[in-house]
């Protein structure tokens, strides 16, 4: 008997600015350690990944998420969280080790791309990225405009 897939209204928070500013070379899905009020705020869509970045450490193999704003949950009153605290990301040690080796290259970084729920658990898609130059950004915009014109002409 096939499982019936439930449809949920849980939002997907994306960092669209990251794909404009960086060339995403590789992605990794990892868990994120959140407090109860943070989970409720994310389910309400009250999070912003725009200013966020990920740091990897080797001493204990860890990934931490910095600069991501998750709004306070109003019904929680006095038991709220700090909106811009550092959050622990959950990944296997071998994955973190691979990222650390690749991060030694000049001009590379880890950026959060998408925050979503999968099977009731919060997941964060992080991207291994290289910075784009101004001319690369212009070329991407020109390609997008050209493709848009082609699509208009064909329809």
CORFEN-V571847 format. One record per residue. RES is the residue in one small letter. SS is DSSP state (a for helix, b for strand, c for the rest). D_CENTER is the distance of its C-alpha to the mean C-alpha in Angstrom with 2 decimals. Layout:
res | ss | d_center
RES | SS | D_CENTER
RES | SS | D_CENTER
This chain:
res | ss | d_center
x | c | 35.16
x | c | 31.74
x | c | 29.06
x | c | 28.34
x | c | 24.69
x | c | 23.91
x | c | 22.24
x | c | 20.09
x | c | 19.11
x | c | 15.80
x | c | 13.30
x | c | 10.02
x | b | 7.95
x | b | 6.56
x | c | 6.29
x | a | 9.59
x | a | 10.86
x | a | 8.89
x | a | 10.77
x | a | 13.83
x | a | 13.91
x | b | 12.94
x | b | 14.23
x | b | 11.70
x | b | 14.12
x | b | 12.56
x | b | 9.62
x | b | 9.60
x | b | 8.95
x | b | 9.71
x | b | 10.96
x | b | 10.50
x | c | 13.84
x | c | 14.42
x | c | 17.78
x | a | 19.56
x | a | 19.35
x | a | 15.58
x | a | 15.35
x | a | 17.83
x | a | 16.12
x | a | 12.83
x | a | 15.30
x | c | 16.96
x | c | 13.92
x | c | 14.35
x | b | 10.97
x | b | 9.56
x | c | 6.42
x | c | 8.94
x | c | 10.54
x | c | 8.08
x | b | 8.60
x | b | 9.18
x | b | 12.87
x | b | 14.76
x | b | 18.30
x | c | 21.21
x | c | 23.81
x | c | 22.30
x | c | 19.52
x | b | 16.49
x | b | 12.85
x | b | 12.10
x | b | 9.34
x | b | 11.19
x | c | 11.54
x | c | 9.33
x | b | 12.04
x | b | 12.86
x | c | 16.33
x | c | 19.38
x | c | 20.83
x | a | 24.28
x | a | 26.34
x | a | 25.58
x | a | 27.84
x | a | 28.51
x | a | 26.07
x | c | 22.80
x | c | 20.02
x | c | 19.11
x | c | 16.41
x | c | 14.88
x | c | 15.58
x | c | 14.07
x | b | 12.55
x | b | 13.27
x | b | 11.07
x | b | 13.34
x | c | 14.09
x | c | 17.51
x | a | 19.41
x | a | 20.12
x | a | 16.50
x | a | 15.99
x | a | 19.37
x | a | 18.51
x | a | 15.49
x | a | 17.89
x | a | 20.53
x | a | 18.48
x | a | 17.24
x | c | 20.95
x | c | 21.11
x | c | 21.47
x | c | 18.85
x | b | 15.84
x | b | 12.69
x | b | 9.35
x | b | 6.38
x | b | 2.68
x | b | 2.86
x | b | 3.57
x | b | 5.37
x | b | 8.84
x | b | 12.17
x | b | 14.05
x | c | 17.62
x | c | 17.36
x | b | 14.75
x | b | 11.28
x | b | 8.75
x | b | 5.20
x | b | 4.68
x | b | 4.89
x | b | 7.37
x | b | 10.80
x | b | 11.90
x | b | 15.27
x | b | 16.14
x | c | 18.03
x | c | 21.43
x | a | 22.82
x | a | 24.92
x | a | 22.11
x | a | 20.42
x | a | 23.89
x | a | 24.49
x | a | 21.37
x | a | 22.56
x | a | 26.06
x | a | 25.07
x | a | 23.25
x | a | 26.36
x | a | 28.71
x | a | 27.04
x | a | 27.23
x | a | 30.92
x | a | 31.63
x | a | 30.20
x | a | 32.33
x | a | 35.39
x | a | 35.10
x | c | 34.77
